[in-house]
Amino acid sequence: MNDLVGVYGAAGCGRGILPLVRAQLAGTRTRLVFIDDGAAPGTINGHEVLGWQDFLALEAGRRFACLAIANSRVRETLAARCAEAGVALFTAHAENAVVMDDVVIAEGACLSPFVTLTSNIRIGRCFHANLYSYVEHDCVIGDFVTFAPGAKVNGNVVIEDHAYIGSGAVIRQGRPGAPLVIGRGATVGMGAVVTRDVPPGVTVVGNPAKPLIKD
């Protein structure tokens, strides 16, 4: 019986991730589909779209889901749903993503093309690293963290669970024993240059980055 992989989410993020999964599965007999409870049945980019219950009903040897959802809280909910149903998380890894030395990545990551992870890095569950983003040496990244395209994280940085690093943002290097910390659920805005710690749940913007003040 053949294995089954579902890319969860048929919107923009999922359509960007599915070709990576397809390339990883080349030469196997694994069936590849989209899972999306909000999309009408049919096909998108040549692959069948199924609801979650229909995905579970298909015959399969082993069953995997790749969580291609940009919203980290939704990813966490879906990861719990997969665990409850006995569906393993699939890690999508572009062929040209560079992973160097002593990099440990937990299950369910999506590493887009031209991502670079250098050395001595620890990354939690369901990490999303979009196009051209990078993580330098001695960083610790929590669960369900999202990097938009071109996010730049330099050495000795801690990024806690559910943080979001916007497109083109730059995180300054911390120091051994005194890392720069991006708090849980914090948001770093597009193009921001972060030179100091960001508290949990705070949104920072600008150069140098400062808390966003809403009118």
N, C-alpha and C positions, 0 to 999 in steps of 0.2 A: 504494500500500500504506500502510495507516494506521500511525501511531506507536503504541508500547506503553510504558506506565509501570507499574512495579510498586512498591508500597509494601512494603518488606522488613520483615516483622514484623506479625503479625495480633493481637498482644496489646494491652494497654492503650495503649501509646505509639503503635503503628500505627493503632489505631482513632481516636486523637485527631488524628493527622496526615492520614489519608486524606481527610477532608472539605475540608481546606485545598487539597490537590492537586486534588480534584474541582472545586473552585471555580476554580482556576487554569486548568483544562482546559475549562471551560464554553465551548460554542460551537465546539469543535474535534471532530475525528473520532478523537481519541486514545483507545485502549482503556486502561482503568484496572483493575488487579487487585491483590490481595495476593500477596506471595511469603512462604511460610513452610514450611520443611521439616519442622517439628514439628506442624503442624496437619493434621487430616484433610481430604481433598478436600471441597469444598462451597462454600458462600458464607458470608460474614460481613458484616453491615451492607450487604447487597445487592451485594457484589462477590465475584467468584470468587477462591478461594484455590488457588494453584499452588505446587508445589515448584520449586526453582531450575532443575532440568533441564527441567521442563515449560515454565517461563517462557522459557527459551532456545529451546525447540523451536517456539514460536509464530511464525507469520509476522509480520514487522513491518518498516516502513520504517526507523525508528530505534527504539532500545531504551534505556530509562532506568530507574534504580532510585533510590528515595528511601529512605534507610536510617533507618527509624523504630525503632531499637533503643536502649534507654537505656544499655546497657553500652558504654562507649567502646572497650574492647578488641575487643569483637565488631564494632563499627562499623568499626574499622580493618581487621579481617580481611575483612569483607564488601566494603570499598572496594577491597582488593587483588583479591578475587575478581571484582568488576565490571571492574576495569582489565584483568585477564587475558582476560576474555570479551568485551571491547569494548563493555561496557554503560556509558553515561555516567551520572554522578551527577546527580540531580534536586534542585533547591533548592525546598523548600516554604516559602511566604511567605504568612502570613495577610493578608487584605485590609486589616485595620486595624493591622497592625504598622507602626511608625513608624521610618523610616530617614532621617536628616536629611542632614548635609553631610559629604562626603569620608569616607564609610564604605566600606571595601573588604572584601567577604566572599568567601572562597574557595568552591569548589563543595561541594554536598551539605548545605547548612545546612537546619535546620528552625526556622522562626521562627513561634511560636504566636501566637494572638490577644493583643493588648495589649502586645506586646513593644515596647520603645523603645531605639533606638540613636542617640545624639546626633551628635557630630561628631569627625572626625579619629581614626577607629577602624580598626584592622586585625584581621581575624578569619580564622583558619585553616580547614582543611577540616572538613566534617561537624560543624559547631557545632550544638548543640541549645540553644535558648532557649525555655523553657517559659512558660506563661501569666504575664503581668504582670511578667516579669523585665526589667531594664534594664541598659544599659552607658552610662556617661557618657563625656565627652570624653577624648581622648588615651590611650586604652587599647589594649593589644596582647594579643590572645587567640590561643593556639596551636591546634593541630589536635586534633580529637576532644574538645573541652571540652564539659561538660554543665552547664547551669543548670536547677535545679529551679524550680517555680513561685515567683514573687516574689523571686528572687535579685536583689540590688541591688549593682551594682558602680559605684563612683564614679570620678572622673577620675584619670588618671595611675596606672593599675594594669596590671601585666603578669600574665597568667594563662597558665601553661605547659601543654604538651600533656597531655591526659588528666585534667586537674583536674576536680573535681566541686564545684559550689557548691550547697549544700542550700537547701531551701525557706525563704524569709524571711531568709536570711543577708544581712548587710550588710558590704561591704568598704570600709573607710575610704579616703578620697582620698589618693593619694600626692603627690609634689612633682615639678615639672618637673626632669628630670635625675636624680631619685631616686625612681622609682616604687615603690609597694608591690608585692611579688612573691608570687604564689601558685605554689609550685613544681610541677614536673612530677609528675603522679599524686597530688597532694595532695587531701584531702577536707575541705571546710568544712561542718560539721554544720548541721542545721536550726536556724534562728534565731540562729546565731552572729554575733558582732560582731567583725570582724577589724580590729585596730588596728596590726598589725606583720606582717612577712614570715612566710610559712608555708613551711617547708623541703619539698623534694620528698618525696613519699610519706607525709607526716605527716597525721593526722586531727586537726582542732582543733574544739572545741566551747565553748559558753558565751559570756558577756559580762563582760569581754573574752575573746576566744577563746584557749584554751590547749590544748596537746596532750592528747589523750585518753589516760588511763592505764587500761589494762585490768587487772582483778584476776587 
